């Protein structure tokens, strides 16, 4: 199976393809499983997007205002009060939602996941 279909096991992942998948699928109606999987990964690994939160800036989720208008990143990108709860990714509670959603790095760096990426 590994030699026949390596991408099924997460092998041979292409960072560019992963970013494009995020930008095309996150928060889009009909792609709820993708969104939940990203939210779960961001919660467990305490990361934001694929390699930087900027990935969300040009996503359909952001460009078509599919999420709440005031969100610059999904709430699962924020440091969460309830991060150890099994369902935190489904109902994230940010430590400080205002700072997490700030536009300037110096404002959000202590409230948003920064250093860890999914690749």
PADREN-160723 format. One record per residue: x, y, z of N, C-alpha, C, CB in turn; chain; residue in one letter; residue number from 1. Coordinates in Angstrom, 3 decimals, m for minus. Each point is the difference from the previous one (the first is absolute). Glycine has a CB too. Example, Ala and Ser with C-alpha at 12.3 -4.5 7.8 and 13.67 -1.06 7.14 Angstrom:
2
<nx:13.190, ny:m5.690, nz:7.800, cax:m0.890, cay:1.190, caz:0.000, cx:0.900, cy:1.200, cz:0.000, cbx:m1.892, cby:m1.173, cbz:1.246, chain:A, res:a, n:1>
<nx:1.542, ny:2.223, nz:m1.966, cax:0.820, cay:1.190, caz:0.060, cx:m0.770, cy:1.090, cz:0.730, cbx:1.184, cby:m0.628, cbz:m2.145, chain:A, res:s, n:2>
! end
This chain:
119
<nx:0.824, ny:m1.193, nz:0.000, cax:m0.824, cay:1.193, caz:0.000, cx:0.867, cy:1.256, cz:0.000, cbx:m1.804, cby:m1.257, cbz:1.206, chain:A, res:x, n:1>
<nx:2.916, ny:1.240, nz:m0.492, cax:0.859, cay:1.184, caz:0.051, cx:0.533, cy:0.343, cz:m1.382, cbx:0.630, cby:m0.564, cbz:2.356, chain:A, res:x, n:2>
<nx:m0.200, ny:m0.442, nz:m3.111, cax:0.540, cay:0.290, caz:m1.328, cx:m1.089, cy:0.329, cz:m1.008, cbx:1.900, cby:m1.503, cbz:0.512, chain:A, res:x, n:3>
<nx:m3.103, ny:0.989, nz:m0.302, cax:m1.089, cay:0.258, caz:m0.938, cx:m0.677, cy:1.354, cz:0.237, cbx:m0.351, cby:m2.460, cbz:m0.141, chain:A, res:x, n:4>
<nx:0.245, ny:2.861, nz:1.397, cax:m0.736, cay:1.229, caz:0.312, cx:0.598, cy:0.678, cz:1.231, cbx:m2.097, cby:m0.983, cbz:m1.000, chain:A, res:x, n:5>
<nx:3.329, ny:1.528, nz:0.901, cax:0.673, cay:0.568, caz:1.178, cx:m0.714, cy:1.199, cz:0.605, cbx:2.106, cby:m0.796, cbz:m0.969, chain:A, res:x, n:6>
<nx:m2.792, ny:1.590, nz:0.144, cax:m0.681, cay:1.177, caz:0.536, cx:m1.112, cy:m0.367, cz:0.971, cbx:0.547, cby:1.196, cbz:m2.099, chain:A, res:x, n:7>
<nx:m1.055, ny:m2.415, nz:2.007, cax:m1.030, cay:m0.466, caz:0.930, cx:0.533, cy:m0.042, cz:1.429, cbx:m1.041, cby:m1.347, cbz:m1.843, chain:A, res:x, n:8>
<nx:2.316, ny:1.095, nz:1.986, cax:0.616, cay:m0.089, caz:1.324, cx:0.715, cy:1.287, cz:0.405, cbx:0.263, cby:m2.439, cbz:m0.372, chain:A, res:x, n:9>
<nx:m0.403, ny:3.479, nz:m0.427, cax:0.639, cay:1.266, caz:0.333, cx:1.443, cy:0.076, cz:m0.428, cbx:m1.529, cby:0.161, cbz:1.885, chain:A, res:x, n:10>
<nx:1.947, ny:m1.054, nz:m2.723, cax:1.365, cay:0.022, caz:m0.501, cx:0.045, cy:0.800, cz:m1.293, cbx:0.489, cby:m2.235, cbz:1.072, chain:A, res:x, n:11>
<nx:0.667, ny:2.779, nz:m1.374, cax:0.174, cay:0.724, caz:m1.253, cx:m0.904, cy:1.232, cz:m0.071, cbx:0.623, cby:m2.155, cbz:m1.109, chain:A, res:x, n:12>
<nx:m0.769, ny:2.846, nz:2.218, cax:m0.853, cay:1.182, caz:0.030, cx:0.719, cy:1.188, cz:m0.616, cbx:m1.148, cby:m0.865, cbz:2.052, chain:A, res:x, n:13>
<nx:0.419, ny:1.644, nz:m2.796, cax:0.528, cay:1.175, caz:m0.659, cx:m0.541, cy:1.230, cz:0.730, cbx:0.160, cby:m1.211, cbz:m2.249, chain:A, res:x, n:14>
<nx:0.743, ny:2.014, nz:2.779, cax:m0.410, cay:1.164, caz:0.795, cx:m0.888, cy:0.952, cz:m0.789, cbx:2.112, cby:m0.206, cbz:1.292, chain:A, res:x, n:15>
<nx:m1.753, ny:0.464, nz:m2.535, cax:m0.798, cay:0.901, caz:m0.834, cx:m1.404, cy:m0.550, cz:m0.208, cbx:2.086, cby:0.773, cbz:m1.147, chain:A, res:x, n:16>
<nx:m2.186, ny:m2.069, nz:0.895, cax:m1.311, cay:m0.629, caz:m0.193, cx:m0.822, cy:0.055, cz:1.282, cbx:0.984, cby:m1.512, cbz:m1.742, chain:A, res:x, n:17>
<nx:m0.329, ny:1.368, nz:2.888, cax:m0.713, cay:0.059, caz:1.273, cx:m0.547, cy:1.405, cz:0.253, cbx:1.470, cby:m1.831, cbz:0.899, chain:A, res:x, n:18>
<nx:m0.671, ny:2.853, nz:m1.211, cax:m0.458, cay:1.386, caz:0.170, cx:m1.193, cy:0.261, cz:m0.919, cbx:2.345, cby:0.749, cbz:0.619, chain:A, res:x, n:19>
<nx:m2.246, ny:m1.193, nz:m1.871, cax:m1.107, cay:0.193, caz:m0.949, cx:m1.260, cy:m0.720, cz:0.472, cbx:1.658, cby:0.217, cbz:m1.871, chain:A, res:x, n:20>
<nx:m1.493, ny:m1.416, nz:2.429, cax:m1.152, cay:m0.746, caz:0.515, cx:m0.654, cy:0.763, cz:1.150, cbx:1.081, cby:m2.174, cbz:m0.682, chain:A, res:x, n:21>
<nx:m0.270, ny:2.712, nz:1.574, cax:m0.528, cay:0.799, caz:1.110, cx:m0.777, cy:1.195, cz:m0.543, cbx:1.924, cby:m0.717, cbz:1.473, chain:A, res:x, n:22>
<nx:m1.319, ny:1.438, nz:m2.397, cax:m0.615, cay:1.214, caz:m0.519, cx:m1.282, cy:m0.276, cz:m0.789, cbx:2.267, cby:1.010, cbz:m0.086, chain:A, res:x, n:23>
<nx:m2.362, ny:m2.180, nz:m0.526, cax:m1.178, cay:m0.336, caz:m0.801, cx:m1.106, cy:m0.681, cz:0.801, cbx:1.509, cby:m0.208, cbz:m1.941, chain:A, res:x, n:24>
<nx:m1.165, ny:m0.406, nz:3.078, cax:m0.972, cay:m0.841, caz:0.704, cx:m0.391, cy:0.437, cz:1.401, cbx:0.917, cby:m1.784, cbz:m1.319, chain:A, res:x, n:25>
<nx:m0.035, ny:2.487, nz:2.029, cax:m0.297, cay:0.323, caz:1.398, cx:m1.237, cy:0.904, cz:0.081, cbx:2.459, cby:m0.216, cbz:0.593, chain:A, res:x, n:26>
<nx:m3.419, ny:m0.192, nz:0.222, cax:m1.188, cay:0.808, caz:0.257, cx:m1.005, cy:0.060, cz:m1.136, cbx:1.418, cby:1.303, cbz:1.466, chain:A, res:x, n:27>
<nx:m1.150, ny:m2.018, nz:m2.543, cax:m0.876, cay:0.024, caz:m1.168, cx:m1.153, cy:m0.992, cz:0.197, cbx:1.951, cby:0.656, cbz:m1.490, chain:A, res:x, n:28>
<nx:m3.183, ny:m0.231, nz:1.255, cax:m1.133, cay:m0.925, caz:0.124, cx:0.224, cy:m1.257, cz:m0.852, cbx:m1.537, cby:1.957, cbz:0.432, chain:A, res:x, n:29>
<nx:1.244, ny:m3.100, nz:0.157, cax:0.226, cay:m1.269, caz:m0.672, cx:1.348, cy:m0.612, cz:0.325, cbx:m1.468, cby:0.792, cbz:m1.800, chain:A, res:x, n:30>
<nx:2.336, ny:m0.023, nz:2.462, cax:1.333, cay:m0.472, caz:0.365, cx:0.182, cy:0.018, cz:1.523, cbx:0.899, cby:0.847, cbz:m2.202, chain:A, res:x, n:31>
<nx:m1.970, ny:m1.178, nz:2.908, cax:0.012, cay:0.044, caz:1.460, cx:1.018, cy:m0.959, cz:0.607, cbx:m2.393, cby:0.640, cbz:m0.073, chain:A, res:x, n:32>
<nx:2.602, ny:m1.792, nz:m0.553, cax:0.979, cay:m0.957, caz:0.536, cx:1.414, cy:0.552, cz:m0.109, cbx:m1.511, cby:m1.897, cbz:m0.631, chain:A, res:x, n:33>
<nx:1.819, ny:2.575, nz:m0.468, cax:1.316, cay:0.623, caz:m0.147, cx:0.189, cy:1.060, cz:1.081, cbx:m0.026, cby:m0.433, cbz:m2.493, chain:A, res:x, n:34>
<nx:m0.988, ny:1.259, nz:2.676, cax:0.066, cay:1.067, caz:1.004, cx:0.195, cy:m0.580, cz:1.395, cbx:m1.469, cby:1.438, cbz:m1.435, chain:A, res:x, n:35>
<nx:0.707, ny:m2.462, nz:1.772, cax:0.129, cay:m0.631, caz:1.321, cx:1.381, cy:m0.621, cz:0.174, cbx:m2.468, cby:m0.453, cbz:0.021, chain:A, res:x, n:36>
<nx:2.997, ny:m0.154, nz:m1.079, cax:1.337, cay:m0.606, caz:0.076, cx:1.067, cy:1.065, cz:0.227, cbx:m0.758, cby:m1.855, cbz:m1.514, chain:A, res:x, n:37>
<nx:0.640, ny:2.986, nz:0.828, cax:0.959, cay:1.095, caz:0.204, cx:m0.125, cy:0.557, cz:1.412, cbx:m0.098, cby:0.568, cbz:m2.450, chain:A, res:x, n:38>
<nx:m1.128, ny:m0.377, nz:2.911, cax:m0.203, cay:0.521, caz:1.353, cx:0.556, cy:m0.962, cz:1.045, cbx:m2.047, cby:1.215, cbz:m0.786, chain:A, res:x, n:39>
<nx:1.855, ny:m2.505, nz:0.577, cax:0.548, cay:m0.998, caz:0.923, cx:1.523, cy:0.051, cz:m0.009, cbx:m2.014, cby:m1.466, cbz:m0.365, chain:A, res:x, n:40>
<nx:2.619, ny:1.496, nz:m0.814, cax:1.463, cay:0.054, caz:m0.105, cx:0.546, cy:1.271, cz:0.649, cbx:m0.107, cby:m1.341, cbz:m2.126, chain:A, res:x, n:41>
<nx:m0.532, ny:2.479, nz:1.872, cax:0.469, cay:1.260, caz:0.574, cx:m0.112, cy:m0.013, cz:1.521, cbx:m0.681, cby:1.190, cbz:m2.096, chain:A, res:x, n:42>
<nx:m0.334, ny:m1.841, nz:2.610, cax:m0.176, cay:m0.094, caz:1.451, cx:1.033, cy:m0.932, cz:0.615, cbx:m2.446, cby:0.447, cbz:m0.274, chain:A, res:x, n:43>
<nx:2.610, ny:m1.630, nz:m0.293, cax:0.934, cay:m0.989, caz:0.553, cx:1.449, cy:0.458, cz:m0.115, cbx:m1.619, cby:m1.798, cbz:m0.594, chain:A, res:x, n:44>
<nx:1.999, ny:2.279, nz:m0.593, cax:1.396, cay:0.364, caz:m0.243, cx:0.308, cy:1.451, cz:0.335, cbx:0.042, cby:m1.712, cbz:m1.769, chain:A, res:x, n:45>
<nx:m1.057, ny:2.456, nz:2.222, cax:0.151, cay:1.413, caz:0.364, cx:0.715, cy:0.771, cz:m1.107, cbx:0.060, cby:m0.635, cbz:2.433, chain:A, res:x, n:46>
<nx:m0.676, ny:0.575, nz:m3.608, cax:0.554, cay:0.682, caz:m1.164, cx:m1.114, cy:0.797, cz:m0.673, cbx:1.757, cby:m1.814, cbz:m0.325, chain:A, res:x, n:47>
<nx:m1.396, ny:2.496, nz:m0.747, cax:m0.983, cay:0.786, caz:m0.738, cx:0.280, cy:m0.134, cz:m1.490, cbx:m0.249, cby:1.628, cbz:1.929, chain:A, res:x, n:48>
<nx:m0.649, ny:m2.274, nz:m2.634, cax:0.104, cay:m0.221, caz:m1.446, cx:1.061, cy:m1.046, cz:m0.323, cbx:m0.736, cby:2.360, cbz:m0.397, chain:A, res:x, n:49>
<nx:1.276, ny:m2.287, nz:m0.802, cax:0.970, cay:m0.998, caz:m0.438, cx:1.406, cy:0.395, cz:0.419, cbx:m1.472, cby:m0.581, cbz:m1.935, chain:A, res:x, n:50>
<nx:1.885, ny:1.798, nz:1.600, cax:1.339, cay:0.442, caz:0.387, cx:0.031, cy:1.412, cz:0.569, cbx:0.885, cby:m1.488, cbz:m1.751, chain:A, res:x, n:51>
<nx:m1.979, ny:2.211, nz:1.640, cax:m0.121, cay:1.339, caz:0.566, cx:m1.472, cy:0.410, cz:m0.022, cbx:2.351, cby:0.616, cbz:m0.764, chain:A, res:x, n:52>
<nx:m2.743, ny:0.194, nz:1.708, cax:m1.403, cay:0.436, caz:0.045, cx:m0.376, cy:0.829, cz:m1.225, cbx:0.116, cby:m0.018, cbz:2.495, chain:A, res:x, n:53>
<nx:0.876, ny:0.512, nz:m3.217, cax:m0.258, cay:0.767, caz:m1.220, cx:m0.710, cy:m0.864, cz:m1.043, cbx:2.029, cby:1.419, cbz:0.467, chain:A, res:x, n:54>
<nx:m1.893, ny:m2.758, nz:m0.357, cax:m0.708, cay:m0.901, caz:m0.920, cx:m1.495, cy:0.316, cz:m0.039, cbx:1.710, cby:m1.784, cbz:0.452, chain:A, res:x, n:55>
<nx:m2.260, ny:2.244, nz:0.648, cax:m1.436, cay:0.292, caz:0.051, cx:m0.364, cy:1.303, cz:m0.712, cbx:m0.096, cby:m1.235, cbz:2.153, chain:A, res:x, n:56>
<nx:1.051, ny:2.147, nz:m2.329, cax:m0.302, cay:1.301, caz:m0.604, cx:m0.593, cy:m0.111, cz:m1.401, cbx:1.843, cby:0.947, cbz:1.347, chain:A, res:x, n:57>
<nx:m1.399, ny:m1.940, nz:m2.109, cax:m0.492, cay:m0.166, caz:m1.368, cx:m0.853, cy:m1.262, cz:m0.149, cbx:2.026, cby:1.213, cbz:m0.827, chain:A, res:x, n:58>
<nx:m2.608, ny:m1.644, nz:1.925, cax:m0.881, cay:m1.174, caz:m0.042, cx:m1.420, cy:0.431, cz:m0.367, cbx:1.426, cby:m1.178, cbz:1.735, chain:A, res:x, n:59>
<nx:m2.199, ny:0.239, nz:m2.275, cax:m1.406, cay:0.294, caz:m0.287, cx:m0.739, cy:0.370, cz:1.278, cbx:0.059, cby:m1.574, cbz:m1.956, chain:A, res:x, n:60>
<nx:0.325, ny:0.936, nz:3.066, cax:m0.604, cay:0.284, caz:1.304, cx:0.085, cy:1.493, cz:0.318, cbx:0.608, cby:m2.315, cbz:0.791, chain:A, res:x, n:61>
<nx:0.537, ny:2.919, nz:m1.075, cax:0.208, cay:1.417, caz:0.295, cx:m0.549, cy:0.894, cz:m1.119, cbx:2.043, cby:m0.614, cbz:1.330, chain:A, res:x, n:62>
<nx:m1.707, ny:0.284, nz:m2.572, cax:m0.376, cay:0.855, caz:m1.126, cx:m1.506, cy:0.067, cz:m0.228, cbx:2.176, cby:m0.557, cbz:m1.025, chain:A, res:x, n:63>
<nx:m2.869, ny:m0.532, nz:1.314, cax:m1.449, cay:m0.027, caz:m0.199, cx:m0.767, cy:0.168, cz:1.312, cbx:0.361, cby:m1.471, cbz:m1.981, chain:A, res:x, n:64>
<nx:0.356, ny:1.860, nz:3.026, cax:m0.607, cay:0.229, caz:1.317, cx:m0.876, cy:m1.173, cz:0.437, cbx:0.046, cby:2.456, cbz:m0.457, chain:A, res:x, n:65>
<nx:0.503, ny:m3.678, nz:0.342, cax:m0.742, cay:m1.195, caz:0.395, cx:0.007, cy:m0.188, cz:1.516, cbx:0.581, cby:m1.045, cbz:m2.197, chain:A, res:x, n:66>
<nx:0.383, ny:1.666, nz:2.864, cax:0.047, cay:m0.026, caz:1.455, cx:m0.543, cy:1.318, cz:0.530, cbx:1.989, cby:m1.570, cbz:m0.017, chain:A, res:x, n:67>
<nx:m1.889, ny:1.751, nz:1.309, cax:m0.428, cay:1.269, caz:0.583, cx:0.887, cy:1.112, cz:m0.551, cbx:m0.825, cby:m1.156, cbz:2.114, chain:A, res:x, n:68>
<nx:0.216, ny:2.269, nz:m2.443, cax:0.695, cay:1.117, caz:m0.642, cx:1.213, cy:0.487, cz:0.801, cbx:m2.178, cby:0.662, cbz:m1.008, chain:A, res:x, n:69>
<nx:2.064, ny:m0.687, nz:2.328, cax:1.071, cay:0.541, caz:0.844, cx:1.186, cy:m0.951, cz:0.171, cbx:m1.741, cby:1.295, cbz:1.184, chain:A, res:x, n:70>
<nx:1.647, ny:m2.510, nz:m1.720, cax:1.094, cay:m0.964, caz:0.161, cx:1.049, cy:0.161, cz:m1.090, cbx:m1.593, cby:m1.589, cbz:1.079, chain:A, res:x, n:71>
<nx:2.854, ny:1.693, nz:m0.674, cax:1.098, cay:0.000, caz:m0.965, cx:0.559, cy:m1.406, cz:m0.158, cbx:0.552, cby:2.380, cbz:0.595, chain:A, res:x, n:72>
<nx:m0.690, ny:m3.197, nz:0.431, cax:0.384, cay:m1.415, caz:m0.022, cx:m1.082, cy:m0.774, cz:0.751, cbx:2.515, cby:0.542, cbz:m0.104, chain:A, res:x, n:73>
<nx:m2.635, ny:m1.840, nz:m0.153, cax:m0.972, cay:m0.797, caz:0.762, cx:0.331, cy:0.024, cz:1.492, cbx:m0.359, cby:m1.481, cbz:m2.007, chain:A, res:x, n:74>
<nx:m0.642, ny:1.302, nz:2.833, cax:0.209, cay:0.019, caz:1.449, cx:0.953, cy:m1.096, cz:0.464, cbx:m2.278, cby:0.951, cbz:0.252, chain:A, res:x, n:75>
<nx:2.395, ny:m2.045, nz:m1.009, cax:0.924, cay:m1.068, caz:0.396, cx:1.456, cy:0.393, cz:m0.207, cbx:m1.757, cby:m1.660, cbz:m0.573, chain:A, res:x, n:76>
<nx:2.009, ny:2.798, nz:m0.060, cax:1.364, cay:0.536, caz:m0.096, cx:0.392, cy:0.712, cz:1.296, cbx:m0.273, cby:0.261, cbz:m2.495, chain:A, res:x, n:77>
<nx:m0.717, ny:0.072, nz:3.292, cax:0.240, cay:0.723, caz:1.252, cx:0.445, cy:m0.958, cz:1.101, cbx:m1.711, cby:1.716, cbz:m0.664, chain:A, res:x, n:78>
<nx:2.421, ny:m1.187, nz:1.631, cax:0.285, cay:m0.776, caz:1.206, cx:m1.331, cy:m0.145, cz:0.730, cbx:2.441, cby:0.841, cbz:0.187, chain:A, res:x, n:79>
<nx:m2.760, ny:m2.072, nz:0.187, cax:m1.332, cay:m0.300, caz:0.524, cx:m0.018, cy:m0.289, cz:1.491, cbx:m0.555, cby:m0.878, cbz:m2.221, chain:A, res:x, n:80>
<nx:m0.461, ny:1.385, nz:2.876, cax:m0.253, cay:m0.294, caz:1.410, cx:m0.329, cy:m1.483, cz:0.144, cbx:m0.830, cby:2.368, cbz:0.416, chain:A, res:x, n:81>
<nx:0.082, ny:m2.906, nz:m1.364, cax:m0.493, cay:m1.377, caz:0.078, cx:0.799, cy:m0.978, cz:m0.871, cbx:m2.255, cby:0.939, cbz:0.463, chain:A, res:x, n:82>
<nx:3.527, ny:m0.660, nz:m0.715, cax:0.799, cay:m0.816, caz:m0.923, cx:0.113, cy:m1.468, cz:0.399, cbx:1.257, cby:2.044, cbz:m0.509, chain:A, res:x, n:83>
<nx:m1.432, ny:m2.376, nz:1.780, cax:0.111, cay:m1.392, caz:0.435, cx:m1.336, cy:m0.745, cz:m0.031, cbx:1.908, cby:0.693, cbz:1.426, chain:A, res:x, n:84>
<nx:m2.969, ny:m0.005, nz:m1.777, cax:m1.299, cay:m0.656, caz:m0.123, cx:m0.056, cy:m0.740, cz:m1.332, cbx:m1.107, cby:1.772, cbz:1.443, chain:A, res:x, n:85>
<nx:0.527, ny:m2.958, nz:m1.431, cax:m0.064, cay:m0.854, caz:m1.184, cx:m0.645, cy:0.704, cz:m1.195, cbx:m0.124, cby:m1.970, cbz:1.516, chain:A, res:x, n:86>
<nx:m0.875, ny:2.787, nz:m1.266, cax:m0.729, cay:0.657, caz:m1.089, cx:0.367, cy:1.478, cz:m0.168, cbx:m1.853, cby:m1.601, cbz:0.408, chain:A, res:x, n:87>
<nx:3.001, ny:1.998, nz:0.068, cax:0.406, cay:1.408, caz:m0.095, cx:0.011, cy:0.503, cz:m1.442, cbx:1.369, cby:m0.316, cbz:2.057, chain:A, res:x, n:88>
<nx:m1.000, ny:m0.531, nz:m2.982, cax:0.057, cay:0.419, caz:m1.404, cx:m1.391, cy:0.307, cz:m0.570, cbx:2.065, cby:m1.392, cbz:m0.269, chain:A, res:x, n:89>
<nx:m3.101, ny:0.849, nz:0.880, cax:m1.366, cay:0.255, caz:m0.457, cx:m0.594, cy:1.263, cz:0.615, cbx:m0.289, cby:m2.449, cbz:m0.289, chain:A, res:x, n:90>
<nx:0.773, ny:2.819, nz:1.463, cax:m0.499, cay:1.180, caz:0.706, cx:1.167, cy:0.693, cz:0.702, cbx:m2.280, cby:m1.082, cbz:0.324, chain:A, res:x, n:91>
<nx:3.206, ny:1.654, nz:m1.114, cax:1.195, cay:0.606, caz:0.589, cx:m0.320, cy:1.251, cz:0.820, cbx:1.310, cby:m0.902, cbz:m1.913, chain:A, res:x, n:92>
<nx:m0.633, ny:1.011, nz:3.059, cax:m0.162, cay:1.165, caz:0.872, cx:1.371, cy:0.671, cz:0.135, cbx:m1.955, cby:m1.082, cbz:1.281, chain:A, res:x, n:93>
<nx:2.211, ny:2.135, nz:m2.072, cax:1.301, cay:0.670, caz:0.047, cx:0.275, cy:0.660, cz:1.348, cbx:m0.193, cby:0.379, cbz:m2.441, chain:A, res:x, n:94>
<nx:1.469, ny:m0.369, nz:2.808, cax:0.434, cay:0.700, caz:1.212, cx:m0.317, cy:1.483, cz:m0.161, cbx:1.847, cby:m1.705, cbz:0.433, chain:A, res:x, n:95>
<nx:m1.538, ny:2.262, nz:m1.605, cax:m0.297, cay:1.402, caz:m0.282, cx:m0.317, cy:0.124, cz:m1.490, cbx:1.517, cby:0.811, cbz:1.897, chain:A, res:x, n:96>
<nx:m2.774, ny:m0.865, nz:m2.238, cax:m0.409, cay:0.009, caz:m1.407, cx:0.384, cy:1.303, cz:m0.695, cbx:m1.889, cby:m1.521, cbz:0.585, chain:A, res:x, n:97>
<nx:1.836, ny:2.640, nz:0.111, cax:0.330, cay:1.290, caz:m0.607, cx:1.459, cy:0.042, cz:m0.427, cbx:m1.754, cby:1.104, cbz:1.402, chain:A, res:x, n:98>
<nx:2.661, ny:m1.481, nz:m0.506, cax:1.421, cay:0.000, caz:m0.352, cx:0.317, cy:m1.060, cz:m1.044, cbx:0.536, cby:0.835, cbz:2.286, chain:A, res:x, n:99>
<nx:m1.162, ny:m1.986, nz:m2.198, cax:0.235, cay:m1.060, caz:m0.981, cx:m0.361, cy:0.462, cz:m1.408, cbx:m0.442, cby:m1.713, cbz:1.772, chain:A, res:x, n:100>
<nx:m0.583, ny:2.507, nz:m1.901, cax:m0.471, cay:0.442, caz:m1.310, cx:0.640, cy:1.308, cz:m0.461, cbx:m2.134, cby:m1.149, cbz:0.490, chain:A, res:x, n:101>
<nx:3.063, ny:1.680, nz:0.283, cax:0.678, cay:1.245, caz:m0.371, cx:0.784, cy:m0.190, cz:m1.298, cbx:0.159, cby:0.656, cbz:2.432, chain:A, res:x, n:102>
<nx:0.105, ny:0.430, nz:m3.119, cax:0.707, cay:m0.059, caz:m1.279, cx:1.516, cy:0.092, cz:0.139, cbx:m1.997, cby:1.012, cbz:m1.031, chain:A, res:x, n:103>
<nx:2.473, ny:m0.385, nz:2.077, cax:1.438, cay:0.194, caz:0.186, cx:0.605, cy:m1.117, cz:0.839, cbx:m0.331, cby:2.468, cbz:m0.182, chain:A, res:x, n:104>
<nx:1.479, ny:m2.975, nz:m0.256, cax:0.668, cay:m1.109, caz:0.689, cx:0.215, cy:0.295, cz:1.474, cbx:1.117, cby:m0.596, cbz:m2.133, chain:A, res:x, n:105>
<nx:m0.654, ny:1.785, nz:2.458, cax:0.278, cay:0.323, caz:1.399, cx:m1.263, cy:m0.037, cz:0.851, cbx:1.914, cby:1.408, cbz:m0.749, chain:A, res:x, n:106>
<nx:m3.065, ny:m1.249, nz:0.128, cax:m1.260, cay:m0.051, caz:0.738, cx:m0.495, cy:m1.427, cz:0.200, cbx:m0.562, cby:2.235, cbz:m0.922, chain:A, res:x, n:107>
<nx:0.716, ny:m3.098, nz:m0.091, cax:m0.551, cay:m1.359, caz:0.098, cx:0.992, cy:m1.076, cz:0.405, cbx:m1.582, cby:0.699, cbz:m1.699, chain:A, res:x, n:108>
<nx:2.876, ny:m0.388, nz:1.766, cax:1.008, cay:m1.044, caz:0.211, cx:m0.155, cy:m0.790, cz:1.301, cbx:1.508, cby:1.408, cbz:m1.327, chain:A, res:x, n:109>
<nx:m2.111, ny:m0.848, nz:2.342, cax:m0.177, cay:m0.733, caz:1.259, cx:m1.375, cy:m0.664, cz:0.103, cbx:1.574, cby:1.604, cbz:1.074, chain:A, res:x, n:110>
<nx:m2.419, ny:m1.378, nz:m2.065, cax:m1.358, cay:m0.542, caz:0.047, cx:m0.329, cy:m0.947, cz:m1.149, cbx:m0.653, cby:2.070, cbz:1.150, chain:A, res:x, n:111>
<nx:1.584, ny:m2.199, nz:m2.104, cax:m0.223, cay:m0.858, caz:m1.169, cx:1.163, cy:m0.973, cz:m0.143, cbx:m1.327, cby:1.824, cbz:m1.152, chain:A, res:x, n:112>
<nx:1.036, ny:m3.019, nz:0.649, cax:1.066, cay:m0.976, caz:m0.257, cx:0.845, cy:0.498, cz:m1.167, cbx:m1.435, cby:m1.920, cbz:0.862, chain:A, res:x, n:113>
<nx:2.761, ny:1.911, nz:m0.680, cax:0.876, cay:0.560, caz:m1.021, cx:1.032, cy:m0.969, cz:m0.562, cbx:m0.332, cby:2.138, cbz:1.117, chain:A, res:x, n:114>
<nx:1.047, ny:m2.840, nz:m0.262, cax:1.223, cay:m0.673, caz:m0.413, cx:m0.165, cy:m1.383, cz:m0.612, cbx:1.042, cby:1.273, cbz:1.758, chain:A, res:x, n:115>
<nx:m2.081, ny:m1.969, nz:m1.428, cax:m0.166, cay:m1.369, caz:m0.468, cx:m0.795, cy:0.009, cz:m1.298, cbx:0.092, cby:m0.883, cbz:2.370, chain:A, res:x, n:116>
<nx:0.318, ny:0.057, nz:m3.336, cax:m0.761, cay:m0.113, caz:m1.242, cx:m0.345, cy:m1.455, cz:m0.257, cbx:1.135, cby:2.041, cbz:m0.933, chain:A, res:x, n:117>
<nx:m2.021, ny:m2.277, nz:m0.010, cax:m0.437, cay:m1.354, caz:m0.319, cx:0.906, cy:m0.697, cz:m1.001, cbx:m2.305, cby:0.728, cbz:0.469, chain:A, res:x, n:118>
<nx:3.352, ny:m0.054, nz:m0.965, cax:0.944, cay:m0.651, caz:m0.921, cx:1.375, cy:m0.040, cz:0.593, cbx:m1.335, cby:0.755, cbz:m1.936, chain:A, res:x, n:119>
! end
